[in-house]
Amino acid sequence: MIVVDKQRGVNSEAVFAALCERGETYFIHRLDRNTAGVIIFARTVPARDALLAAFRARTVEKVYLARVAGTPGARRAVLTAYLVKDAAAATVSVSDRPVGEKIVTEYEVLEAGECALLRITLHTGKTHQIRAHMAHIGHPVVGDEKYGDHAFNRAHHAARQQLTAKELRVVCGGALAYLADMRFISTHGV
């Protein structure tokens, strides 16, 4: 197993390709190009199978830090909505109506303000989930070019997406059972 602290602006696929040059490597999950933080890969088939099973069973704890436009009304909330992918446009849309895949996103306000700092825990992990869900509730990720508030970003000179995959904890069985006691933490800020 390999844990990488990916830099913002680097594709997960590029990290994977570089790791493949050093030996057998399996892609487990990905981060958007403009999201920094912790990403995990497998080196063996048993590790791949155990990690993929953990992601499917949702026993992987994924915690992000994000700066968002404004401060949500509730200090902490568990949000439920529905996500629909538009593959042709490479975007997703979020709705409160039960159409598409159910998503669950939890947040806690760490710092309130015009650009609030949130700790976000994903209970489901879908494409662009955090970015689209936060935009849906009126608090887009600062610097997000796809789902963000362009006028807000310009006014705050936010030229980069302020989202980091800060922590990753995997609970799985077998040869990787020891991972349950480990928490992988990114050195990157938001």
N, C-alpha and C positions, 0 to 999 in steps of 0.2 A: 504494500500500500504506500502511496505517495501523497503527501499533503503539500499543496503549493499556496503561497500567499501571492495571488495574482495582482499585478499592477493594473490600474485603470488604463484603458486604451489598448489593452492586449486581448485578442480573441482567445477564448478557451481552446479553440481548435489549434491555435498556434502553440499553446502550451502543450497540448496533447502531442502534436507533431514533434516538438523538441524532445519530449519524454520518450517517444517511440524510437528515436535515434539511439537511445541508451538501452533499449531492450523492450521486451514485451510489455505493453501498457494497454489498459482498458479504460474507456471513457465511462464515468459513472454519472456525472451531472455537469451542468455548465453554469457559467455566470455571463451576463451580458458584457459586451466589450467595454462599456464605460462604467462597469461596476468592479471595484477593487475587492480583494478579500480571499477568504479561504475556500479552496476547491480541492476535491479529493479524487484520486485515480487509483486503479488497482494494478498490481503487477502479475497476479496469478489468476487463473480461472476460479479457484475456490474463493479467493478474496473478492473477485468481481461478483460472483453469485451472491455472496453474503451481503455485500454492500448494496447491490441492486435490490435484494429482498428487503433490506432495512429501509431503503427509500420507498419501496412499494408499500411496506407496512407502516410507514410514517413514524418510524422509531428514530429518525434522524432529527435532531434539534438544530434548526437553522435560525440564527439571530443576526439581524442586520442593524446598522445605524444609518439613519437618514436625516438630512435636513429637509424640512418641508416648508412650503409657503404658509405662513400663519400658524396658529396654534389650534389644534382640534379642541372642541368644547369639553369633551370628557378627558380627564387626566390619563385614563386607561380604558381600552375597549377591545372587544373581540368582534371583528366585523365579518359578516357573512354576505356574500353576493355571488353572482354568476358571471363567468368569463366565456367569451366567444372569440375564437381566433379568426383572423382574416389573413390567411397565408399569402394571398396575392399582394396585400399591402404591407405585410410583415408587422401587423399591429394586432392588438386585441381590444375588445370593448367589454366594459363591466356594466352589469345591470342588476337591479334589485329583484327583477322578475326571474323565475326559475327557467331560464333558457341558457343552455350551454353547461359548462362544468362548474360545480360548486367550488368556491374558494373561501378560505378562512384565514384572515390576517389579524394578528393581535398587535396592538401598539401600546407603548407607555411613553408619556411625555417626560423627557429627562431635563430639557430646558425649554421654557416657553419663550415666545417672542415672535418677531416678524419672520424670522427663519428658525423655527423650532427644531430642536434635536429630539428625535424619537428613537426608541429601541423597539424594533419590529421583530416579532416571532412569526414565522410561517408555519401554519398548521397544514397547509397544502402548498405544493410548489409548482405553480404553473408559469408559463411564459409571461414575462413582464408583470407578474402578479402585484408586486409591491407598487411599482410605478403606476400601473393602471388603477389599482384599488385606491391609492392615496389621491390620485387625480379625481376619481369618482366621488370621493367625499369632500372635494374642494380644497385639498391640501397637497398639491402635486410636489414631487421631489424637486428640490431646487436644482436648476441646471439641466433638467431633463428636456431634451430637444423633441422627443416624440409625444409625450403625454403632459409635458409641463406648461406653465404659464409663461409664454415668450416675453410678454411685457414685464412681468415680475423679474424674470431672469436678466433682462437687459438693465432694468433699474438697479438691480443688485450686483451687476457685473459678474453673474454666475455663468462662466464659460464651460463648466464641466459638471457632470451629474454628481450629486453629493449623496451617494449610496455605497455602503461598504458591507460585504458579508463578513461580519465581525467574529462570529463564533460558530463552530460546528462540533456537534457531539453525536456520535454514532453508537446506537445500542443494537448489537446483533449477536448471534450465537456463533458456535463453532470456533474455528481458529482465530476469529476476530473478536471474541467475547471480551477480551481485555480492553477493548476500545471504550467500553461503557464508563470506565473511570477516567477517561481522557477528554479534555476540552481543547480543541484547536482554536487559537485566537490569532486574528490578523493584527499585524503591526500598523496597518493603514488606518488613518483617520477618515472622517467623511469629507 
